[in-house]
Amino acid sequence: MKQKNVEVKLEQGLEARPAAMLVQVASKHSSNVYLESDGRKVNAKSIMGMMSLALAPGEQVVVIADGPDEEEAITSMENYLGGVNS
């Protein structure tokens, strides 16, 4: 299991469309992927979970991945949340 602190740099935060895109990024990986913020841990492959976090630009989140491609999963989640290729 790997985890990394990431700052949300998406211009609109994690509203409906960015949340749906994030779920797509997480779903490309076979590892289990989670985001943790303010003591809440949600499955990054769940649209309802992602929207329930309601992350705003500048917030810190912990990306957690556990599985065979956990390094790649964390990197792609970090890139998306950081505004790279979004």
Phi, psi and omega in degrees: 000135178237153175211155183208138174281133182224141175266133177284118181243012177293133185304320182259006184073205184256064175281188188306304184294311178299326178294318179296320178294321179296320177300319178297319178298313181295323184289346178287348184252146179279343178292154170285132183234132181228154169242140180233130179210135179050042177078003178253131179243122182233153178290123182288351178265006181250117180299320180294321178297315181296317180292330181292336178287330178047054182286136180256159176304138179093346179287151176263141179221150176258124176265126182237132177225141180219114180155188186293334181239038185298323179298313180295322180297314180295318180298314181292323177293318178298316179298316181294310181296330180278000177087008177278125179061031180261000000 
